[in-house]
Amino acid sequence: MAIHIKRIYEPTESTDGYRVLVDRLWPRGVSKQDAALDLWLKEVAPTAELRNWFDHIPERFDEFDTRYRAELDSNPAVGQLREVIASEKTVTLLFGAKNETMNQAVVLQQYLK
């Protein structure tokens, strides 16, 4: 089992495996066809309140990580995602954020491991 993360704006590859969008909002400029999703699990994304507070400000990332993990602890969508991971050889968590090292997919990937 492998869990990868990738920007949704990158080209689809056969090595992506099962593709899951983990953003609450649909990414700008991406058609449903180009996204080639197997699942859009927006319920696993941070709440709007937390997302708006974080606002992709790097200095807030550590606190965002802590708050998002607390949300995940009580989020039933995590169970759904764990079921997908258990049934697939490779899962790629897709995100739209520009910052590839400080976003919810990074936190989620570490949380699931």
Backbone as CSV, one residue per row, in Angstrom:
resi,resn,N_x,N_y,N_z,CA_x,CA_y,CA_z,C_x,C_y,C_z
1,MET,0.832,-1.180,0.000,0.000,0.000,0.000,0.882,1.250,0.000
2,ALA,0.566,2.166,-0.902,1.306,3.422,-0.982,0.310,4.576,-1.025
3,ILE,0.618,5.629,-0.276,-0.200,6.842,-0.290,0.682,7.973,-0.790
4,HIS,0.335,8.507,-1.957,1.085,9.611,-2.554,0.244,10.880,-2.469
5,ILE,0.898,12.020,-2.624,0.183,13.287,-2.762,0.665,13.968,-4.032
6,LYS,-0.240,14.773,-4.612,0.076,15.379,-5.900,-0.877,16.548,-6.149
7,ARG,-0.361,17.594,-6.771,-1.240,18.696,-7.181,-2.157,18.210,-8.293
8,ILE,-3.399,18.595,-8.226,-4.363,18.157,-9.232,-4.040,18.751,-10.599
9,TYR,-3.229,19.787,-10.638,-2.862,20.433,-11.902,-1.773,19.674,-12.650
10,GLU,-1.142,18.701,-12.010,-0.133,17.881,-12.671,-0.824,16.838,-13.544
11,PRO,-0.160,16.388,-14.603,-0.775,15.392,-15.494,-1.085,14.079,-14.766
12,THR,-2.168,13.439,-15.192,-2.527,12.126,-14.672,-1.506,11.109,-15.164
13,GLU,-1.124,10.196,-14.269,-0.167,9.147,-14.632,-0.719,7.797,-14.207
14,SER,-0.315,6.757,-14.900,-0.793,5.416,-14.569,-0.339,5.000,-13.173
15,THR,0.754,5.584,-12.686,1.267,5.245,-11.358,0.478,5.915,-10.224
16,ASP,-0.491,6.777,-10.580,-1.304,7.443,-9.556,-2.185,6.455,-8.797
17,GLY,-2.567,5.384,-9.448,-3.486,4.449,-8.804,-4.860,5.080,-8.638
18,TYR,-5.436,4.901,-7.465,-6.772,5.417,-7.148,-6.628,6.889,-6.773
19,ARG,-7.289,7.764,-7.516,-7.131,9.214,-7.346,-8.264,9.809,-6.515
20,VAL,-7.881,10.460,-5.394,-8.855,11.033,-4.472,-8.573,12.523,-4.285
21,LEU,-9.533,13.362,-4.649,-9.422,14.803,-4.391,-9.815,15.052,-2.943
22,VAL,-8.923,15.692,-2.169,-9.169,15.923,-0.746,-9.343,17.414,-0.432
23,ASP,-9.820,18.174,-1.403,-10.153,19.588,-1.212,-11.652,19.729,-1.048
24,ARG,-12.069,20.672,-0.219,-13.498,20.929,-0.038,-14.087,21.660,-1.242
25,LEU,-13.252,22.486,-1.885,-13.702,23.255,-3.049,-13.092,22.666,-4.315
26,TRP,-13.867,22.701,-5.395,-13.346,22.201,-6.671,-12.236,23.130,-7.153
27,PRO,-11.101,22.606,-7.602,-9.987,23.446,-8.046,-10.318,24.240,-9.321
28,ARG,-9.919,25.483,-9.322,-10.181,26.371,-10.465,-9.499,25.876,-11.719
29,GLY,-10.222,25.949,-12.823,-9.640,25.664,-14.126,-9.441,24.189,-14.432
30,VAL,-9.952,23.305,-13.603,-9.802,21.865,-13.843,-11.171,21.287,-14.196
31,SER,-11.260,20.660,-15.360,-12.530,20.032,-15.742,-12.647,18.683,-15.037
32,LYS,-13.864,18.224,-14.887,-14.088,16.916,-14.248,-13.379,15.821,-15.048
33,GLN,-13.383,15.959,-16.369,-12.722,14.960,-17.214,-11.205,14.971,-16.997
34,ASP,-10.602,16.163,-16.993,-9.153,16.265,-16.794,-8.729,15.785,-15.409
35,ALA,-9.607,15.950,-14.424,-9.275,15.542,-13.056,-9.113,14.031,-12.948
36,ALA,-9.847,13.287,-13.752,-9.770,11.817,-13.765,-9.825,11.244,-12.346
37,LEU,-10.815,11.684,-11.585,-10.948,11.259,-10.188,-11.648,9.919,-10.066
38,ASP,-11.251,9.193,-9.045,-12.004,8.018,-8.637,-12.960,8.399,-7.508
39,LEU,-12.587,9.446,-6.754,-13.396,9.871,-5.616,-13.079,11.316,-5.281
40,TRP,-14.123,12.100,-4.998,-13.944,13.443,-4.443,-14.454,13.361,-3.017
41,LEU,-13.544,13.300,-2.066,-13.914,13.148,-0.665,-13.745,14.486,0.042
42,LYS,-14.625,15.428,-0.293,-14.494,16.777,0.266,-14.718,16.804,1.769
43,GLU,-15.426,15.796,2.305,-15.715,15.762,3.737,-14.454,15.549,4.581
44,VAL,-13.377,15.046,3.979,-12.138,14.807,4.731,-11.258,16.067,4.776
45,ALA,-11.625,17.069,4.013,-10.862,18.324,3.972,-11.078,19.120,5.268
46,PRO,-10.194,20.070,5.548,-10.394,20.923,6.722,-11.713,21.686,6.622
47,THR,-12.273,22.017,7.760,-13.501,22.813,7.761,-13.222,24.174,7.106
48,ALA,-14.273,24.809,6.632,-14.118,26.138,6.020,-13.492,27.104,7.012
49,GLU,-13.897,27.006,8.270,-13.352,27.889,9.305,-11.834,27.719,9.435
50,LEU,-11.373,26.475,9.498,-9.936,26.228,9.635,-9.190,26.626,8.362
51,ARG,-9.758,26.289,7.216,-9.117,26.641,5.939,-8.956,28.161,5.818
52,ASN,-10.001,28.893,6.169,-9.942,30.356,6.083,-8.951,30.945,7.078
53,TRP,-8.883,30.368,8.281,-7.922,30.841,9.277,-6.488,30.622,8.782
54,PHE,-6.195,29.427,8.278,-4.847,29.095,7.803,-4.447,29.990,6.640
55,ASP,-5.312,30.091,5.641,-5.114,30.975,4.493,-3.743,30.776,3.833
56,HIS,-3.176,29.577,3.952,-1.885,29.220,3.359,-0.750,30.150,3.781
57,ILE,-0.847,30.644,5.011,0.221,31.473,5.586,1.227,30.528,6.240
58,PRO,2.457,30.471,5.710,3.436,29.482,6.194,3.646,29.487,7.709
59,GLU,3.624,30.661,8.322,3.858,30.745,9.770,2.746,30.072,10.579
60,ARG,1.600,29.840,9.964,0.480,29.201,10.651,0.418,27.691,10.426
61,PHE,1.349,27.144,9.627,1.224,25.737,9.237,1.284,24.772,10.418
62,ASP,2.204,24.983,11.359,2.314,24.061,12.492,1.015,24.021,13.292
63,GLU,0.432,25.183,13.519,-0.844,25.234,14.252,-1.968,24.633,13.408
64,PHE,-1.941,24.883,12.101,-2.919,24.275,11.201,-2.836,22.757,11.280
65,ASP,-1.611,22.229,11.249,-1.387,20.786,11.349,-2.056,20.237,12.610
66,THR,-1.831,20.869,13.737,-2.412,20.429,15.014,-3.935,20.483,14.978
67,ARG,-4.480,21.591,14.503,-5.947,21.748,14.468,-6.598,20.785,13.479
68,TYR,-5.965,20.590,12.322,-6.537,19.701,11.312,-6.527,18.257,11.812
69,ARG,-5.443,17.835,12.463,-5.389,16.479,13.026,-6.502,16.277,14.062
70,ALA,-6.783,17.310,14.842,-7.876,17.226,15.825,-9.218,17.054,15.106
71,GLU,-9.399,17.759,13.999,-10.621,17.573,13.207,-10.703,16.150,12.651
72,LEU,-9.571,15.648,12.158,-9.555,14.312,11.563,-9.889,13.231,12.590
73,ASP,-9.487,13.439,13.840,-9.754,12.453,14.898,-11.238,12.154,15.051
74,SER,-12.089,13.118,14.738,-13.537,12.912,14.898,-14.294,12.974,13.575
75,ASN,-13.568,12.816,12.467,-14.182,12.931,11.143,-14.484,11.537,10.576
76,PRO,-15.789,11.215,10.375,-16.143,9.897,9.841,-15.617,9.640,8.422
77,ALA,-15.310,10.682,7.670,-14.789,10.510,6.311,-13.410,9.854,6.325
78,VAL,-12.691,9.953,7.436,-11.386,9.301,7.545,-11.557,7.789,7.429
79,GLY,-12.611,7.262,8.035,-12.888,5.834,7.931,-13.125,5.410,6.495
80,GLN,-13.867,6.220,5.750,-14.118,5.927,4.341,-12.803,5.919,3.560
81,LEU,-11.942,6.891,3.838,-10.657,6.962,3.150,-9.774,5.766,3.515
82,ARG,-9.785,5.368,4.766,-8.998,4.198,5.198,-9.478,2.928,4.481
83,GLU,-10.779,2.814,4.247,-11.313,1.659,3.510,-10.787,1.639,2.077
84,VAL,-10.762,2.804,1.446,-10.225,2.913,0.082,-8.761,2.500,0.078
85,ILE,-7.998,3.020,1.027,-6.565,2.721,1.103,-6.340,1.222,1.304
86,ALA,-7.165,0.597,2.119,-7.025,-0.834,2.389,-7.330,-1.684,1.156
87,SER,-8.164,-1.159,0.266,-8.579,-1.958,-0.890,-7.794,-1.644,-2.172
88,GLU,-6.936,-0.652,-2.136,-6.185,-0.242,-3.321,-4.684,-0.370,-3.071
89,LYS,-3.943,-0.730,-4.098,-2.491,-0.855,-3.987,-1.832,0.520,-3.832
90,THR,-2.305,1.481,-4.620,-1.768,2.842,-4.588,-2.914,3.840,-4.561
91,VAL,-2.808,4.820,-3.674,-3.791,5.901,-3.591,-3.031,7.219,-3.685
92,THR,-3.523,8.115,-4.528,-2.939,9.452,-4.636,-3.954,10.466,-4.140
93,LEU,-3.552,11.225,-3.109,-4.373,12.296,-2.569,-4.064,13.554,-3.377
94,LEU,-5.086,14.111,-3.992,-4.924,15.273,-4.863,-5.356,16.546,-4.150
95,PHE,-4.615,17.615,-4.383,-4.907,18.909,-3.762,-4.672,20.022,-4.767
96,GLY,-5.251,21.180,-4.507,-5.105,22.302,-5.425,-4.140,23.378,-4.960
97,ALA,-3.698,23.327,-3.711,-2.843,24.379,-3.142,-1.559,24.556,-3.946
98,LYS,-1.083,25.790,-4.010,0.171,26.080,-4.719,1.380,25.583,-3.933
99,ASN,1.303,25.700,-2.606,2.406,25.263,-1.756,2.338,23.741,-1.605
100,GLU,3.335,23.057,-2.134,3.306,21.598,-2.161,3.781,20.950,-0.866
101,THR,4.314,21.740,0.063,4.809,21.165,1.317,4.003,21.594,2.540
102,MET,3.154,22.600,2.384,2.353,23.093,3.504,0.890,23.166,3.083
103,ASN,0.223,22.019,3.109,-1.184,21.977,2.749,-1.845,20.790,3.451
104,GLN,-3.154,20.683,3.318,-3.884,19.640,4.039,-3.533,18.230,3.579
105,ALA,-3.174,18.055,2.317,-2.832,16.721,1.828,-1.564,16.199,2.496
106,VAL,-0.618,17.080,2.768,0.612,16.696,3.466,0.262,16.191,4.868
107,VAL,-0.570,16.940,5.562,-0.991,16.549,6.912,-1.766,15.237,6.859
108,LEU,-2.694,15.150,5.926,-3.537,13.953,5.806,-2.702,12.706,5.491
109,GLN,-1.739,12.845,4.604,-0.875,11.705,4.258,-0.148,11.199,5.506
110,GLN,0.431,12.104,6.286,1.142,11.719,7.509,0.180,11.133,8.550
111,TYR,-0.986,11.709,8.643,-2.006,11.232,9.592,-2.405,9.788,9.285
112,LEU,-2.546,9.469,8.019,-2.995,8.131,7.612,-1.906,7.080,7.799
113,LYS,-0.652,7.496,7.845,0.449,6.550,8.055,0.547,6.249,9.521
